[in-house]
Amino acid sequence: MEKIIRFRGKNSFLSNFYPCKVEFEGLVYPSVENAFQAAKTAPSEREPFTKVSPKEAKRIGREVRLQISAWESKKVKVMEELVRKKFKENPDLREKLLKTGDAVLIEGNTWGDEFWGVNLRKPDSSSPWGYRGKNILGQILMKIREELRKEG
């Protein structure tokens, strides 16, 4: 079975840093990453996230005081909502996601994120992904790809 293990190059559109407009609770963000980081904060604090790069949004997001109670229990649901919007509201990206066919989508990284992706520095034969990590983003992408297929 084909695997896509990095969201770079021709597969960069799978990354949350990929530039595409995503609306979330009344504001339009330049990427999923920006919207996700903004979602951690109170609505009155979100506007600055609409004006920075995804990298800067991630940096700021690490420093904010979490405004949403129980963020840890809600973050996967928020991420899924934002990724779904990305592919439903951007027909060109929807088409690209569908063209990945049945490939296993793995958010492989070298910075140690074992929640959203897998750590490519830590092979793990007991993992379905082949590396240590939960690959939550990859799983969300494959779920949404399947939903889009069913919609036709």
DSSP file (Angstrom, degrees, kcal/mol; ACC not computed):
  #  RESIDUE AA STRUCTURE BP1 BP2  ACC     N-H-->O    O-->H-N    N-H-->O    O-->H-N    TCO  KAPPA ALPHA  PHI   PSI    X-CA   Y-CA   Z-CA
    1    1 A M              0   0    0      0, 0.0     2,-0.1     0, 0.0   102,-0.1   0.000 360.0 360.0 360.0 135.2    0.0    0.0    0.0
    2    2 A E        -     0   0    0      1,-0.0   102,-2.8     2,-0.0     2,-0.4  -0.378 360.0-162.1 -67.2 143.0    1.3    3.4   -0.9
    3    3 A K  E     -a  104   0A   0    100,-0.2     2,-0.6    -2,-0.1   102,-0.2  -0.984  16.1-157.5-127.0 140.0    2.3    5.8    1.9
    4    4 A I  E     +a  105   0A   0    100,-3.1   102,-3.2    -2,-0.4   104,-0.1  -0.968  20.3 171.6-110.0 111.6    2.7    9.5    1.9
    5    5 A I        +     0   0    0     -2,-0.6   103,-1.2   100,-0.2     2,-0.4   0.471  58.2  45.3-107.4  -1.5    5.0   10.1    4.9
    6    6 A R        -     0   0    0    101,-0.2     2,-1.1     2,-0.1    -1,-0.1  -0.997  65.9-142.8-141.1 138.6    5.8   13.8    4.5
    7    7 A F        +     0   0    0    101,-0.4     2,-0.3    -2,-0.4     8,-0.2  -0.490  67.4 105.7 -97.6  63.5    3.6   16.7    3.7
    8    8 A R    >   +     0   0    0     -2,-1.1     3,-2.4     6,-0.1    -2,-0.1  -0.815  67.1   7.0-132.8 171.0    6.2   18.5    1.5
    9    9 A G  G >  S+     0   0    0      1,-0.3     3,-2.1    -2,-0.3     4,-0.2  -0.291 135.9   0.6  57.2-131.2    6.7   19.1   -2.2
   10   10 A K  G 3  S+     0   0    0      1,-0.3     3,-0.3     2,-0.1    -1,-0.3   0.679 141.1  50.5 -64.3 -15.5    3.8   17.9   -4.3
   11   11 A N  G X  S+     0   0    0     -3,-2.4     3,-1.9     1,-0.2     4,-0.3   0.226  74.5 107.3-104.0  13.4    2.1   16.8   -1.0
   12   12 A S  G X   +     0   0    0     -3,-2.1     3,-1.6     1,-0.3     6,-0.3   0.750  64.2  74.9 -63.9 -22.0    2.6   20.1    0.8
   13   13 A F  G 3  S+     0   0    0     -3,-0.3    -1,-0.3     1,-0.3    -2,-0.1   0.697  86.9  63.3 -63.3 -17.6   -1.2   20.8    0.4
   14   14 A L  G <  S+     0   0    0     -3,-1.9    -1,-0.3    -8,-0.1    -2,-0.2   0.681  85.0  96.9 -78.4 -18.4   -1.7   18.2    3.2
   15   15 A S  S X  S-     0   0    0     -3,-1.6     3,-1.2    -4,-0.3    17,-0.2  -0.399  77.9-132.9 -73.5 146.1    0.1   20.4    5.7
   16   16 A N  T 3  S+     0   0    0      1,-0.2    17,-2.4    16,-0.1    16,-0.5   0.642 107.7  62.6 -70.6 -13.7   -1.7   22.7    8.1
   17   17 A F  T 3  S+     0   0    0     15,-0.2    -1,-0.2    -5,-0.1    38,-0.1   0.566  75.3 118.2 -84.9 -10.1    0.8   25.4    7.1
   18   18 A Y  S <  S-     0   0    0     -3,-1.2    14,-0.4    -6,-0.3     2,-0.4  -0.349  76.5-108.6 -61.7 131.6   -0.4   25.3    3.4
   19   19 A P        +     0   0    0      0, 0.0     2,-0.3     0, 0.0    12,-0.2  -0.471  64.7 127.4 -68.4 119.5   -1.8   28.7    2.4
   20   20 A C        -     0   0    0     10,-1.9     2,-0.2    -2,-0.4     9,-0.1  -0.894  61.4-101.2-166.5 141.9   -5.6   28.5    2.0
   21   21 A K        -     0   0    0     -2,-0.3     2,-0.4    68,-0.1    68,-0.1  -0.485  38.6-178.7 -71.8 132.0   -8.4   30.6    3.4
   22   22 A V  E     -B   29   0B   0      7,-2.1     7,-2.8    -2,-0.2     2,-0.4  -0.983  15.4-148.3-134.3 121.1  -10.2   28.9    6.4
   23   23 A E  E     +B   28   0B   0     -2,-0.4     2,-0.3     5,-0.2     5,-0.2  -0.732  20.2 174.0 -89.8 134.8  -13.2   30.6    8.1
   24   24 A F  E >   -B   27   0B   0      3,-2.9     3,-1.6    -2,-0.4    -2,-0.0  -0.921  65.6 -26.3-144.8 117.1  -13.6   29.9   11.8
   25   25 A E  T 3  S-     0   0    0     -2,-0.3     3,-0.1     1,-0.3    -2,-0.0   0.865 128.1 -40.4  47.9  48.1  -16.2   31.6   14.0
   26   26 A G  T 3  S+     0   0    0      1,-0.2     2,-0.3     0, 0.0    -1,-0.3   0.306 119.6  93.2  93.1  -8.3  -16.4   34.7   11.9
   27   27 A L  E <   -B   24   0B   0     -3,-1.6    -3,-2.9     8,-0.0     2,-0.5  -0.894  64.4-136.9-117.6 150.4  -12.8   35.3   11.0
   28   28 A V  E     -B   23   0B   0     -2,-0.3    -5,-0.2    -5,-0.2    -7,-0.1  -0.921  21.6-164.5-108.3 127.3  -10.9   34.2    7.9
   29   29 A Y  E     -B   22   0B   0     -7,-2.8    -7,-2.1    -2,-0.5    21,-0.1  -0.741  26.8-126.5-109.4 154.9   -7.4   32.8    8.5
   30   30 A P  S    S+     0   0    0      0, 0.0   -10,-1.9     0, 0.0     2,-0.3   0.499  89.6   4.5 -81.2  -2.6   -4.6   32.2    5.9
   31   31 A S  S  > S-     0   0    0    -12,-0.2     4,-1.8    -9,-0.2    -9,-0.2  -0.978  75.2-103.6-166.1 165.9   -4.2   28.6    6.9
   32   32 A V  H  > S+     0   0    0    -16,-0.5     4,-3.0   -14,-0.4     5,-0.2   0.901 119.3  58.5 -61.2 -41.3   -5.5   25.8    9.2
   33   33 A E  H  > S+     0   0    0    -17,-2.4     4,-2.6     1,-0.2     5,-0.2   0.918 105.3  48.6 -57.0 -45.3   -2.6   26.4   11.5
   34   34 A N  H  > S+     0   0    0    -18,-0.3     4,-2.3     1,-0.2    -1,-0.2   0.936 113.9  45.8 -60.5 -46.9   -3.5   30.0   12.1
   35   35 A A  H  X S+     0   0    0     -4,-1.8     4,-2.0     2,-0.2    -2,-0.2   0.899 112.5  51.3 -64.4 -40.7   -7.1   29.1   12.8
   36   36 A F  H  X S+     0   0    0     -4,-3.0     4,-0.6     2,-0.2    -2,-0.2   0.929 111.5  46.1 -63.3 -46.1   -6.2   26.3   15.1
   37   37 A Q  H >< S+     0   0    0     -4,-2.6     3,-1.0    -5,-0.2     4,-0.3   0.898 112.4  51.4 -65.5 -38.7   -3.8   28.4   17.1
   38   38 A A  H >< S+     0   0    0     -4,-2.3     3,-2.2     1,-0.2    -1,-0.2   0.859  98.2  67.0 -63.5 -35.2   -6.4   31.2   17.3
   39   39 A A  H 3< S+     0   0    0     -4,-2.0    -1,-0.2     1,-0.3    -2,-0.2   0.707  89.7  65.7 -61.5 -19.8   -9.0   28.7   18.5
   40   40 A K  T << S+     0   0    0     -3,-1.0    27,-3.1    -4,-0.6    28,-1.0   0.697  99.3  65.1 -71.9 -18.7   -7.0   28.3   21.8
   41   41 A T  S <  S-     0   0    0     -3,-2.2    25,-0.1    -4,-0.3     5,-0.1  -0.447  97.1 -83.2-105.8 172.1   -7.8   31.9   22.7
   42   42 A A    >   -     0   0    0     -2,-0.1     3,-2.5     1,-0.1     4,-0.3  -0.452  46.5-111.4 -67.9 146.9  -10.8   34.0   23.6
   43   43 A P  G >  S+     0   0    0      0, 0.0     3,-1.3     0, 0.0     4,-0.4   0.828 117.8  59.8 -50.3 -35.2  -12.7   35.3   20.5
   44   44 A S  G 3  S+     0   0    0      1,-0.2     3,-0.1     2,-0.1    -2,-0.0   0.631 105.7  49.2 -70.0 -12.4  -11.5   38.9   21.3
   45   45 A E  G <  S+     0   0    0     -3,-2.5    -1,-0.2    -7,-0.1     4,-0.2   0.343  90.4  82.4-105.6   4.5   -7.9   37.8   21.0
   46   46 A R    X   +     0   0    0     -3,-1.3     3,-1.8    -4,-0.3     4,-0.4   0.760  64.0  82.9 -86.2 -26.2   -8.1   35.9   17.7
   47   47 A E  G >  S+     0   0    0     -4,-0.4     3,-2.1     1,-0.3     4,-0.3   0.836  83.8  60.8 -53.9 -41.0   -7.8   38.7   15.1
   48   48 A P  G >  S+     0   0    0      0, 0.0     3,-1.5     0, 0.0    -1,-0.3   0.803  94.7  65.1 -57.8 -26.7   -4.0   39.0   15.2
   49   49 A F  G <  S+     0   0    0     -3,-1.8     3,-0.4     1,-0.3    -2,-0.2   0.667  91.7  64.0 -69.2 -15.2   -3.8   35.3   14.0
   50   50 A T  G <  S+     0   0    0     -3,-2.1    -1,-0.3    -4,-0.4    -3,-0.1   0.600 104.1  47.1 -80.7 -10.4   -5.4   36.4   10.7
   51   51 A K  S <  S+     0   0    0     -3,-1.5     2,-0.2    -4,-0.3    -1,-0.2   0.308  98.6  73.4-117.5   7.2   -2.4   38.6    9.8
   52   52 A V  S    S-     0   0    0     -3,-0.4   -18,-0.1    -4,-0.2     0, 0.0  -0.741  82.7 -93.7-120.6 168.3    0.7   36.4   10.5
   53   53 A S     >  -     0   0    0     -2,-0.2     4,-2.7     1,-0.1     5,-0.2  -0.338  39.9-109.4 -71.8 160.2    2.4   33.5    8.9
   54   54 A P  H  > S+     0   0    0      0, 0.0     4,-2.4     0, 0.0     5,-0.2   0.890 121.0  53.8 -57.5 -38.7    1.5   29.9   10.0
   55   55 A K  H  > S+     0   0    0      1,-0.2     4,-2.0     2,-0.2     5,-0.1   0.922 111.0  44.9 -62.2 -44.3    5.0   29.7   11.6
   56   56 A E  H  > S+     0   0    0      2,-0.2     4,-2.8     1,-0.2     5,-0.2   0.888 110.4  54.8 -67.2 -39.2    4.4   32.9   13.6
   57   57 A A  H  X S+     0   0    0     -4,-2.7     4,-2.8     1,-0.2    -2,-0.2   0.907 108.3  49.3 -59.7 -41.8    0.9   31.7   14.5
   58   58 A K  H  X S+     0   0    0     -4,-2.4     4,-1.3     2,-0.2    -1,-0.2   0.911 111.2  49.5 -64.1 -42.0    2.3   28.5   15.9
   59   59 A R  H >X S+     0   0    0     -4,-2.0     4,-0.6     1,-0.2     3,-0.5   0.945 114.5  43.9 -62.2 -48.4    4.9   30.5   17.9
   60   60 A I  H >X S+     0   0    0     -4,-2.8     3,-1.4     1,-0.2     4,-1.0   0.902 108.6  59.4 -62.9 -40.7    2.3   32.8   19.3
   61   61 A G  H 3< S+     0   0    0     -4,-2.8    -1,-0.2     1,-0.3    -2,-0.2   0.781  99.2  57.3 -60.7 -28.3    0.0   29.9   20.0
   62   62 A R  H << S+     0   0    0     -4,-1.3    -1,-0.3    -3,-0.5    -2,-0.2   0.727 110.5  44.6 -72.0 -20.8    2.6   28.3   22.3
   63   63 A E  H << S+     0   0    0     -3,-1.4    -2,-0.2    -4,-0.6    -1,-0.2   0.565  89.4 104.6-101.7 -11.1    2.6   31.5   24.4
   64   64 A V  S  < S-     0   0    0     -4,-1.0     2,-0.6    -3,-0.2    -3,-0.0  -0.329  74.9-115.2 -74.7 153.7   -1.1   32.2   24.8
   65   65 A R        -     0   0    0      1,-0.0     2,-0.2    -2,-0.0    -1,-0.1  -0.784  40.9-112.5 -83.2 124.2   -3.1   31.6   27.9
   66   66 A L        -     0   0    0     -2,-0.6   -25,-0.2     1,-0.2     4,-0.1  -0.389  35.4-179.0 -63.8 126.9   -5.6   28.9   26.9
   67   67 A Q        +     0   0    0    -27,-3.1     2,-0.6    -2,-0.2   -26,-0.2   0.651  58.8  83.2 -99.9 -21.0   -9.1   30.4   27.0
   68   68 A I  S >  S-     0   0    0    -28,-1.0     3,-1.0   -26,-0.1     6,-0.1  -0.748  83.9-124.3 -88.8 123.5  -11.1   27.3   26.1
   69   69 A S  T 3  S+     0   0    0     -2,-0.6    -2,-0.1     1,-0.3    -1,-0.0  -0.389  92.9  11.0 -65.5 142.5  -11.7   25.1   29.1
   70   70 A A  T >> S+     0   0    0     -4,-0.1     3,-1.1     1,-0.1     4,-0.9   0.874  75.7 168.0  58.1  41.7  -10.5   21.6   28.7
   71   71 A W  H X> S+     0   0    0     -3,-1.0     4,-2.2     1,-0.3     3,-1.2   0.882  71.2  60.4 -50.9 -43.3   -8.5   22.4   25.5
   72   72 A E  H 34 S+     0   0    0      1,-0.3     4,-0.4     2,-0.2    -1,-0.3   0.849 107.0  45.1 -57.6 -34.8   -6.7   19.1   25.6
   73   73 A S  H <4 S+     0   0    0     -3,-1.1    -1,-0.3     1,-0.2     4,-0.2   0.643 120.3  40.6 -83.8 -12.9  -10.0   17.3   25.3
   74   74 A K  H <X S+     0   0    0     -3,-1.2     4,-2.3    -4,-0.9    -2,-0.2   0.604  88.6  87.5-107.1 -14.7  -11.3   19.5   22.5
   75   75 A K  H  X S+     0   0    0     -4,-2.2     4,-2.5     1,-0.2     5,-0.2   0.826  87.9  50.7 -63.7 -34.3   -8.3   20.1   20.3
   76   76 A V  H  > S+     0   0    0     -4,-0.4     4,-2.6     2,-0.2    -1,-0.2   0.917 111.3  48.8 -68.7 -40.9   -8.8   17.0   18.1
   77   77 A K  H  > S+     0   0    0     -4,-0.2     4,-2.2     2,-0.2    -2,-0.2   0.911 113.0  47.9 -63.2 -42.4  -12.4   18.0   17.4
   78   78 A V  H  X S+     0   0    0     -4,-2.3     4,-2.4     2,-0.2    -2,-0.2   0.926 111.8  49.8 -63.9 -44.8  -11.3   21.5   16.5
   79   79 A M  H  X S+     0   0    0     -4,-2.5     4,-2.8     1,-0.2     5,-0.3   0.926 110.4  50.0 -60.2 -44.9   -8.6   20.3   14.3
   80   80 A E  H  X S+     0   0    0     -4,-2.6     4,-2.4     1,-0.2    -1,-0.2   0.916 110.0  50.7 -61.0 -43.0  -10.9   17.9   12.5
   81   81 A E  H  X S+     0   0    0     -4,-2.2     4,-2.1     1,-0.2    -1,-0.2   0.919 113.4  45.3 -59.5 -44.6  -13.5   20.8   12.0
   82   82 A L  H  X S+     0   0    0     -4,-2.4     4,-2.3     2,-0.2    -2,-0.2   0.901 113.1  48.3 -69.7 -41.3  -10.8   23.0   10.5
   83   83 A V  H  X S+     0   0    0     -4,-2.8     4,-1.8     2,-0.2    -1,-0.2   0.891 110.9  52.4 -66.2 -38.4   -9.2   20.4    8.2
   84   84 A R  H  X S+     0   0    0     -4,-2.4     4,-2.2    -5,-0.3     5,-0.2   0.930 109.5  48.9 -61.1 -45.4  -12.7   19.5    7.0
   85   85 A K  H  X S+     0   0    0     -4,-2.1     4,-2.9     1,-0.2     5,-0.2   0.917 106.5  57.8 -60.0 -43.7  -13.4   23.2    6.2
   86   86 A K  H  X S+     0   0    0     -4,-2.3     4,-0.6     1,-0.2    -1,-0.2   0.917 114.8  35.3 -52.6 -48.2  -10.1   23.4    4.3
   87   87 A F  H  < S+     0   0    0     -4,-1.8    -1,-0.2     2,-0.2     7,-0.2   0.737 119.8  47.8 -85.6 -22.8  -11.0   20.6    1.9
   88   88 A K  H  < S+     0   0    0     -4,-2.2    -2,-0.2    -5,-0.2    -3,-0.2   0.827 116.3  42.8 -82.7 -32.6  -14.7   21.4    1.6
   89   89 A E  H  < S+     0   0    0     -4,-2.9    -2,-0.2    -5,-0.2    -3,-0.1   0.507 110.1  58.1 -93.1  -5.1  -14.3   25.1    1.0
   90   90 A N    >X  -     0   0    0     -4,-0.6     4,-2.3    -5,-0.2     3,-0.9  -0.823  64.4-170.5-127.3  90.9  -11.3   24.9   -1.4
   91   91 A P  H 3> S+     0   0    0      0, 0.0     4,-2.3     0, 0.0     5,-0.2   0.806  85.5  55.8 -54.9 -35.1  -12.3   22.7   -4.4
   92   92 A D  H 3> S+     0   0    0      2,-0.2     4,-1.7     1,-0.2     5,-0.1   0.892 111.0  44.2 -65.5 -38.0   -8.8   22.5   -5.8
   93   93 A L  H <> S+     0   0    0     -3,-0.9     4,-2.7     2,-0.2    -1,-0.2   0.867 109.6  56.3 -73.8 -36.3   -7.5   21.1   -2.5
   94   94 A R  H  X S+     0   0    0     -4,-2.3     4,-2.5    -7,-0.2    -2,-0.2   0.938 108.4  48.3 -56.2 -47.4  -10.5   18.7   -2.3
   95   95 A E  H  X S+     0   0    0     -4,-2.3     4,-1.9     1,-0.2    -2,-0.2   0.899 110.8  50.4 -61.9 -42.2   -9.5   17.3   -5.7
   96   96 A K  H  < S+     0   0    0     -4,-1.7     4,-0.4     2,-0.2    -1,-0.2   0.908 110.1  50.0 -63.8 -41.7   -5.9   16.9   -4.6
   97   97 A L  H >< S+     0   0    0     -4,-2.7     3,-1.5     1,-0.2    -2,-0.2   0.933 110.5  49.7 -63.0 -44.6   -6.8   15.1   -1.5
   98   98 A L  H >< S+     0   0    0     -4,-2.5     3,-1.7     1,-0.3    -1,-0.2   0.850 102.7  62.3 -62.2 -33.1   -9.1   12.7   -3.5
   99   99 A K  T 3< S+     0   0    0     -4,-1.9    -1,-0.3     1,-0.3    -2,-0.2   0.592  82.9  78.1 -71.1  -8.9   -6.2   12.1   -5.9
  100  100 A T  T X  S-     0   0    0     -3,-1.5     3,-2.2    -4,-0.4    -1,-0.3   0.576  82.8-170.1 -73.9  -5.6   -4.2   10.6   -3.1
  101  101 A G  T <   -     0   0    0     -3,-1.7    -1,-0.2     1,-0.3    -2,-0.0  -0.305  59.3 -23.2  60.7-124.5   -6.4    7.5   -3.6
  102  102 A D  T 3  S+     0   0    0     -3,-0.1    -1,-0.3    -2,-0.1    -2,-0.1   0.183  93.7 141.6-106.3  15.3   -5.9    5.0   -0.9
  103  103 A A    <   -     0   0    0     -3,-2.2     2,-0.5     1,-0.1  -100,-0.2  -0.281  58.8-115.3 -58.8 140.6   -2.5    6.1    0.2
  104  104 A V  E     -a    3   0A   0   -102,-2.8  -100,-3.1     1,-0.0     2,-0.6  -0.683  29.9-141.9 -75.4 125.4   -1.8    6.0    3.9
  105  105 A L  E     +a    4   0A   0     -2,-0.5     2,-0.5    33,-0.2    37,-0.2  -0.829  23.9 178.3 -99.2 117.9   -1.3    9.6    5.0
  106  106 A I        -     0   0    0   -102,-3.2     2,-2.0    -2,-0.6    11,-0.1  -0.972  28.0-143.7-125.3 120.1    1.4   10.0    7.6
  107  107 A E        -     0   0    0     -2,-0.5    11,-2.1     9,-0.3     2,-0.3  -0.566  33.0-174.1 -82.4  79.7    2.4   13.4    9.0
  108  108 A G  E     +c  118   0C   0     -2,-2.0  -101,-0.4  -103,-1.2     2,-0.3  -0.576   8.9 165.5 -80.0 136.4    6.1   12.4    9.3
  109  109 A N  E     -c  119   0C   0      9,-2.3    11,-3.1    -2,-0.3    12,-0.4  -0.934  40.8-144.9-145.2 167.2    8.4   14.9   11.0
  110  110 A T  S    S+     0   0    0     -2,-0.3     9,-0.1     9,-0.2    -2,-0.0   0.265  87.2  79.7-115.5   7.5   11.8   15.2   12.6
  111  111 A W  S    S-     0   0    0      2,-0.1    -1,-0.1     0, 0.0     8,-0.1   0.346 108.4-104.8 -99.9   6.5   10.9   17.7   15.3
  112  112 A G        +     0   0    0      1,-0.2     2,-1.0     6,-0.1     7,-0.2   0.606  61.5 155.7  90.1  12.5    9.4   15.0   17.6
  113  113 A D        +     0   0    0      5,-0.2     4,-0.3     1,-0.2    -1,-0.2  -0.630   4.9 165.0 -75.7 105.1    5.6   15.6   17.3
  114  114 A E        +     0   0    0     -2,-1.0    20,-2.5     4,-0.1    -1,-0.2   0.263  66.8  56.9-105.5  10.1    4.3   12.1   18.2
  115  115 A F  S    S+     0   0    0     18,-0.2    21,-2.2    19,-0.2    22,-0.1   0.835 117.8  23.5 -99.2 -64.3    0.7   13.3   18.7
  116  116 A W  S    S-     0   0    0     19,-0.2    21,-2.0    20,-0.2    22,-0.8   0.789 139.1  -2.1 -72.9 -27.5   -0.4   15.0   15.4
  117  117 A G  S    S-     0   0    0     -4,-0.3    18,-1.9    18,-0.2    17,-0.4  -0.421  83.4 -84.8-135.6-151.1    2.2   13.0   13.4
  118  118 A V  E     -c  108   0C   0    -11,-2.1    -9,-2.3    15,-0.2     2,-0.8  -0.957  32.8-115.5-131.2 152.5    5.0   10.5   13.8
  119  119 A N  E >   -cD 109 132C   0     13,-2.9     3,-2.2    -2,-0.3    13,-0.6  -0.780  19.0-161.4 -89.5 108.0    8.7   10.9   14.6
  120  120 A L  E 3  S+     0   0C   0    -11,-3.1   -10,-0.2    -2,-0.8    -1,-0.1   0.604  89.0  64.8 -67.6  -9.8   10.7    9.8   11.6
  121  121 A R  E 3  S+     0   0C   0    -12,-0.4    -1,-0.3     1,-0.2   -11,-0.1   0.481  98.1  58.9 -87.1  -3.5   13.7    9.5   13.8
  122  122 A K  E <  S-     0   0C   0     -3,-2.2    10,-2.6    10,-0.2    -1,-0.2  -0.681  73.0-163.1-130.3  79.4   12.1    6.7   15.8
  123  123 A P  E     - D   0 131C   0      0, 0.0     2,-0.3     0, 0.0     8,-0.3  -0.303   8.5-173.2 -57.8 145.3   11.1    3.7   13.6
  124  124 A D    >   -     0   0    0      6,-1.9     3,-1.4     3,-0.1     6,-0.4  -0.853  18.5-167.7-147.9 104.6    8.6    1.4   15.3
  125  125 A S  T 3  S+     0   0    0     -2,-0.3    -1,-0.1     1,-0.3     6,-0.1   0.674  89.6  60.5 -69.9 -15.8    7.6   -1.9   13.8
  126  126 A S  T 3  S+     0   0    0      4,-0.1    -1,-0.3     3,-0.0     5,-0.0   0.585  89.2  88.3 -86.0  -9.2    4.7   -2.2   16.2
  127  127 A S  S X  S-     0   0    0     -3,-1.4     3,-0.9     1,-0.1    -3,-0.1  -0.666  78.7-134.5 -88.9 142.4    3.1    1.0   14.9
  128  128 A P  T 3  S+     0   0    0      0, 0.0    -1,-0.1     0, 0.0    -3,-0.0   0.710 109.5  51.9 -65.2 -16.5    0.7    0.9   12.0
  129  129 A W  T 3  S-     0   0    0      2,-0.4     3,-0.1     4,-0.2    -4,-0.1   0.608 110.5-121.0 -94.7 -14.5    2.6    3.9   10.6
  130  130 A G  S <  S+     0   0    0     -3,-0.9    -6,-1.9    -6,-0.4     2,-0.3   0.389  87.3  69.1  89.0  -3.9    6.0    2.4   10.9
  131  131 A Y  E    S-D  123   0C   0     -8,-0.3    -2,-0.4     2,-0.1     2,-0.3  -0.936  95.7 -86.0-140.9 161.8    7.2    5.1   13.3
  132  132 A R  E    S+D  119   0C   0    -10,-2.6   -13,-2.9   -13,-0.6     2,-0.2  -0.554  82.0  75.5 -73.5 128.4    6.5    6.2   16.8
  133  133 A G  S    S-     0   0    0     -2,-0.3    -4,-0.2   -15,-0.2   -18,-0.2  -0.671  76.9-107.9 147.2 159.9    3.5    8.5   17.0
  134  134 A K        -     0   0    0    -20,-2.5   -16,-0.2   -17,-0.4   -19,-0.2   0.710  36.2-149.7 -86.7 -23.3   -0.3    8.7   16.9
  135  135 A N     >  +     0   0    0    -18,-1.9     4,-2.4   -22,-0.1   -19,-0.2   0.893  31.8 163.8  54.8  43.7   -0.6   10.4   13.5
  136  136 A I  H  > S+     0   0    0    -21,-2.2     4,-2.5   -19,-0.2   -20,-0.2   0.908  72.3  50.1 -60.9 -42.8   -3.8   12.1   14.5
  137  137 A L  H  > S+     0   0    0    -21,-2.0     4,-2.6     1,-0.2    -1,-0.2   0.934 110.6  49.7 -62.9 -44.3   -3.5   14.6   11.6
  138  138 A G  H  > S+     0   0    0    -22,-0.8     4,-2.3     1,-0.2   -33,-0.2   0.903 111.1  49.6 -58.7 -41.7   -3.0   11.8    9.1
  139  139 A Q  H  X S+     0   0    0     -4,-2.4     4,-2.2     2,-0.2    -1,-0.2   0.898 110.1  50.5 -65.7 -40.2   -6.0    9.9   10.5
  140  140 A I  H  X S+     0   0    0     -4,-2.5     4,-2.6     2,-0.2     5,-0.2   0.931 110.1  50.4 -61.8 -45.2   -8.1   13.1   10.2
  141  141 A L  H  X S+     0   0    0     -4,-2.6     4,-2.5     1,-0.2    -2,-0.2   0.910 111.3  47.6 -60.7 -43.2   -7.0   13.6    6.6
  142  142 A M  H  X S+     0   0    0     -4,-2.3     4,-1.9     2,-0.2    -1,-0.2   0.875 111.6  51.2 -67.4 -36.1   -7.9   10.0    5.7
  143  143 A K  H  X S+     0   0    0     -4,-2.2     4,-2.0     2,-0.2    -2,-0.2   0.928 112.6  45.3 -64.0 -45.6  -11.3   10.3    7.4
  144  144 A I  H  X S+     0   0    0     -4,-2.6     4,-2.7     2,-0.2     5,-0.2   0.885 109.2  55.9 -68.0 -38.4  -12.1   13.5    5.5
  145  145 A R  H  X S+     0   0    0     -4,-2.5     4,-2.1    -5,-0.2    -1,-0.2   0.917 108.8  48.3 -57.5 -42.8  -10.9   11.9    2.3
  146  146 A E  H  X S+     0   0    0     -4,-1.9     4,-2.0     2,-0.2    -2,-0.2   0.894 110.2  50.9 -66.4 -39.9  -13.4    9.1    2.8
  147  147 A E  H  X S+     0   0    0     -4,-2.0     4,-1.6     1,-0.2    -2,-0.2   0.920 110.0  50.1 -61.5 -43.9  -16.2   11.5    3.6
  148  148 A L  H  X S+     0   0    0     -4,-2.7     4,-1.1     1,-0.2    -2,-0.2   0.884 108.0  53.6 -64.0 -38.4  -15.5   13.5    0.4
  149  149 A R  H >< S+     0   0    0     -4,-2.1     3,-0.6     1,-0.2    -1,-0.2   0.926 108.3  49.6 -60.1 -44.7  -15.5   10.3   -1.6
  150  150 A K  H 3< S+     0   0    0     -4,-2.0    -1,-0.2     1,-0.2    -2,-0.2   0.811 106.1  56.1 -66.6 -30.4  -18.9    9.4   -0.3
  151  151 A E  H 3<        0   0    0     -4,-1.6    -1,-0.2    -5,-0.1    -2,-0.2   0.749 360.0 360.0 -72.2 -23.1  -20.2   12.8   -1.1
  152  152 A G    <<        0   0    0     -4,-1.1    -3,-0.1    -3,-0.6    -2,-0.1   0.457 360.0 360.0  85.1 360.0  -19.2   12.3   -4.7
